[in-house]
């Protein structure tokens, strides 16, 4: 790992994290869960909340795509996404659904609130973010798409939104 300038897991856990958490709302695919862990590690996220039926480590299918990131990324299981969303709102997080709605904002036009922690809610692969959770969110962001499907895999969507949001929060340092 040293040749890649990577920190050992114990050192990584002790480093400052990006002011962002992910909330997985009943994500059924264990491969998606593992891929989200890996993305959360890459962006040094604060935590992942695995809600409802979302699979949780240790599980062979999660481990397969997570490549060890279940050991480096903090996570918690919460019985319902609504419960996690209410707790995060009460803790001062800006709650943003990654979802296509009639009121969603295109991702390039979304500006996170500087200095306020952010919780991104990613929904079920078929049904999206639960309506009760959507009602609690401060906004919904939508990734502009040009193809015929108008949807992305949940783990891909997580990566796209995180890159955009963290770039806007100036988390990445020039010439890092």
N, C-alpha and C positions, 0 to 999 in steps of 0.2 A: 504494500500500500504506500510505502514511503516514496517509491519512484513515481507514483501518481499524485503525490502531495495530499494524500487522504489521511484524515484523523482516525485513530482507533476509536471503536464504539464508545468506550468510557470517556474519552476526551470530547468526542462529538456531543455526547449527552450534556456535557458541562458548558458547551458554547452557547452564546446568545442565539436565539431563534427568531425567525421572521414572525411578525405579529399577526399570524394567520393560522386559523384552524380549519380543518375540513370536517364536515358533517355528512356521513353517508346514510341516506334515507332508504333503508330497505334494499340495498344493492345486493342482488342475488348471486351474481357471478363471483366466485372465489378468485378467479384470475384477475378480475377487475379490482377486487380488494387488494390483492398483492401488488398489482401495478400502481395503485394509488399510494400504497406504503412506499414504494420505491420512489415515486415522484415527490412525496412528502419529505423523504430523506434528501433528495437532490436539492430541494429548495429550503431545507432546514426549517420545516414548519414546526410550530409549537406543539400540535397534537392532532390526532384524528379521533373523531367520535363515531363509533360503529353502532348504528341504531337499528332496533327492530330485528328483522331476520338477517341483517348483514352478518356475514361470516366473520369469525374472529380467530386470531392465532391461539394456539398452534393448530394449523391445518395444512396438510400436504399440498393442496392446490394453491393456497395463499403463499406458502413458502416457495413454491416453484417460480412464481413471478416476482416475489418480493426480494429475492436474493439477499436475505439477511437484514433487510430494513425493518422487519418487525422487532428486531432487537435494538435498533437505534432510534426509532420514532415512538414518542409517547402516544398511548392510545387508551381509550376507555370504551366499554360497552354501556349503552344507555337503552333502557327498555323501549322507549319510543322516541322518535325524532322530535315530536312536539315538546317532550320533556327536556331534551338537550337544547332545543331552540329557546325555550323559556329561560333555562338556566344561563345560557350565553347572553341573552338580552339583558337579564338582571345583572350580569357581570360587566355590562357596558360594551359588549361586542356589537359592531355593525353587522347585521344579519342579511346576507345576500344569497338569494336563490340563483343557481345556474339553471335557467329554465326559460323556455319560450312561452311567453304569456302575451295577452293583449296590451299589457303595460310594460313589457320588458324593455330595457335599454340595451342598445347594441354595445357590445363590449368596448369598442374603441371610444365610445362616448361616456363610459362609466368612469368616474373618478372616486376612488376610495377616500374616506375621510382620514387625512394625515393625523397621526397621533392616536387614533382610535383602533383598537384591535378589531380584526375582521374574521367573521365566520362565513365560509362558503358552503352552502348546502347543495349537495349533488344527489339527484333523485334516482329512483328505481328505473331500471333499464326500459321498462315498458310504460309505466304509469307516471314517471317523473316525480317531482317533489309533491308531497301530500298537500292538499288544499288548505288544511288547517295550519300547516307550517308556512305555506306561501302567504297566508293572511298576516302572519307574525313578522314576515321579512320586511326589511326597510326598502328593498328593491329586488328586482329580478334582472339578471344580465343574460344576454343572448349572444352567442357566437355567430357572427355573420357567415353565411355559407352560400356557395354558388351552385352546388350540385342539385340533384333531384331528390335526395333523401332528407335533407334538412335536419339531420341529427348526427351526432358523433357518439362513439363509444364513451361511456362515462369516465373511464380512466384517461382517454385522450382529451376529453373536455376539461378534466381537472388540470392537465398539463398546460393546455392553451390558456385557460383563465389565470392560472397561477403565474405563468410567465408575464402576462399582460399586467396583472395587478401588482406584482412585485416590482416590475419595471417602473410603474407609475409611482410606487412608494420609494423609489430610488434605493432599493435594497442591494442591487448589483452595483458594485464599484467599478468605475472605469479602469481598464487595464488590470482587472483582477487576475 
